[in-house]
Amino acid sequence: MELMAEMQAFITVAFSNVWLLVGNFLILIVLTLGLLIFSHRGGRSALLSLILALYAGYALYIVFPYTDLIVGAGGSPVVQAVISILLFFAGSALPYVLIRRITSGGFGSLSLFPNIILAFLAASFLLTLGYHVFDISNIYSFPAPLDHLFAPQGYFFWWFIAPLVGLYILAR
């Protein structure tokens, strides 16, 4: 009986720890799964083209002369964050279509493990942009572990280049 009680206590503690870990990183897990599904449904080079298009979209977002005017027109921080995210994705849409046309035959298909890694790196890149460019952390309080990984300004560069390094290593 005592062994069963100890096992039950161990399982309960282990389950609660796993649930806490998943809860802390839920947004990152959901973004990664969404990108993984996108890469699975989109074909051979969908995720690779998307990663490159996100960089182009960020560049267009930064240099667009009316970004501050359009984002500033939103009254509340929530509306401003939504407007800035929509501008970013609008700036990423055309590069995605163009890059997808160019690379449709250029990348071989990747196995599941490289796709998971690239989806995670792309999700981390999007989360980093959310923290540092779109100021989502001002309207939503992320869990502390995510704050430690993405909020420091010094980490922005490393999360920013991580998908490119992943592409270089995994998409050969």
C-alpha positions in Angstrom: 0.0 0.0 0.0 2.8 2.4 0.9 4.5 1.9 -2.5 1.3 2.7 -4.3 0.8 5.9 -2.3 4.4 6.9 -3.1 4.0 6.1 -6.8 0.7 8.1 -6.9 2.4 11.1 -5.1 5.3 10.9 -7.6 2.9 10.8 -10.6 0.9 13.7 -9.2 4.0 15.8 -8.7 5.4 14.9 -12.1 2.2 15.7 -13.8 1.8 19.0 -12.1 5.4 19.9 -13.0 4.9 19.0 -16.7 1.6 20.9 -16.7 3.4 24.0 -15.2 6.1 23.7 -17.8 3.6 23.4 -20.7 1.5 26.3 -19.3 4.6 28.6 -19.1 5.5 27.9 -22.7 2.0 27.4 -24.1 2.2 30.3 -26.6 5.6 29.1 -27.9 4.3 25.6 -28.2 1.1 26.7 -30.0 3.1 28.9 -32.4 5.5 26.0 -33.1 2.7 23.6 -33.7 0.9 26.1 -36.0 4.1 26.6 -38.1 4.7 22.8 -38.2 1.2 22.2 -39.5 1.7 25.0 -42.0 5.0 23.4 -43.2 3.3 20.0 -43.4 0.3 21.3 -45.4 2.3 23.8 -47.5 4.6 21.5 -49.2 8.3 21.3 -49.6 9.5 24.8 -49.1 6.6 26.5 -47.3 8.3 27.0 -43.9 11.6 27.9 -45.5 9.9 30.5 -47.7 7.9 31.8 -44.7 11.0 32.3 -42.6 12.7 34.3 -45.3 9.5 36.3 -45.9 9.3 37.1 -42.2 12.7 38.8 -42.5 11.6 40.7 -45.6 8.4 41.6 -43.8 10.3 43.0 -40.8 12.5 45.0 -43.1 9.4 46.5 -44.9 7.7 47.1 -41.6 10.8 49.0 -40.3 11.3 51.2 -43.4 7.6 51.8 -44.2 7.4 55.6 -43.8 3.8 55.6 -42.4 4.2 52.9 -39.7 4.3 55.3 -36.8 1.4 57.3 -38.2 -0.8 54.2 -38.8 0.1 52.5 -35.5 -0.3 55.7 -33.6 -3.8 56.1 -34.9 -4.8 53.2 -32.7 -6.1 54.5 -29.5 -5.3 51.8 -27.0 -2.2 49.7 -26.7 -4.2 46.6 -27.7 -5.3 48.3 -31.0 -1.8 49.6 -31.6 -0.3 46.1 -31.2 -2.9 44.6 -33.5 -2.3 47.2 -36.1 1.4 46.8 -36.0 1.1 43.0 -36.3 -1.3 43.4 -39.3 1.2 45.7 -40.9 4.0 43.2 -40.4 2.1 40.4 -41.8 0.9 42.5 -44.8 4.6 43.3 -45.4 5.4 39.6 -45.2 2.7 38.4 -47.6 4.1 39.6 -50.9 7.6 38.5 -50.1 6.2 35.1 -49.1 4.5 34.7 -52.5 7.6 35.8 -54.4 10.0 33.7 -52.4 7.7 30.7 -52.6 7.7 31.0 -56.4 11.4 31.2 -56.5 12.2 28.5 -54.0 9.4 26.0 -54.8 11.9 23.6 -56.4 15.1 24.9 -54.7 14.7 23.3 -51.3 14.5 19.5 -50.9 11.9 18.2 -48.5 13.0 18.1 -44.9 12.3 15.3 -42.4 10.2 15.8 -39.3 13.1 16.7 -36.9 14.5 19.6 -39.0 10.9 20.9 -39.6 10.3 20.9 -35.8 13.5 22.8 -35.2 12.8 25.4 -37.9 9.2 25.8 -36.7 10.4 26.3 -33.2 13.0 28.9 -34.3 10.5 30.7 -36.5 8.0 30.8 -33.5 10.8 32.1 -31.3 11.5 34.8 -33.9 7.8 35.8 -34.0 7.7 35.9 -30.2 10.8 38.0 -30.1 9.3 40.4 -32.5 6.2 40.5 -30.4 8.2 41.4 -27.3 10.5 44.0 -28.9 8.8 45.4 -31.9 5.1 45.1 -31.4 5.1 45.7 -27.6 2.8 42.8 -26.8 4.3 42.5 -23.4 2.7 45.8 -22.5 -0.8 44.4 -23.0 -0.3 40.8 -21.9 1.7 39.5 -19.0 3.7 36.6 -20.2 4.9 33.9 -17.8 8.3 34.6 -16.1 10.2 31.8 -18.0 9.1 33.4 -21.4 10.1 36.8 -20.0 13.6 35.5 -19.1 14.0 34.0 -22.6 12.6 36.8 -24.8 12.3 40.1 -22.9 16.0 41.1 -22.4 17.1 43.5 -25.1 20.5 41.7 -25.4 18.7 38.5 -26.5 16.9 40.2 -29.4 19.8 39.7 -31.8 20.3 36.1 -31.0 16.7 35.1 -31.4 16.6 37.3 -34.5 19.4 35.4 -36.3 18.4 31.9 -34.9 16.1 31.0 -37.8 18.8 32.0 -40.3 21.3 29.8 -38.6 18.8 27.0 -38.6 18.1 27.5 -42.3 21.9 27.4 -43.0 22.4 24.3 -41.0 19.3 22.3 -41.7 18.3 23.3 -45.2 21.3 22.1 -47.1 
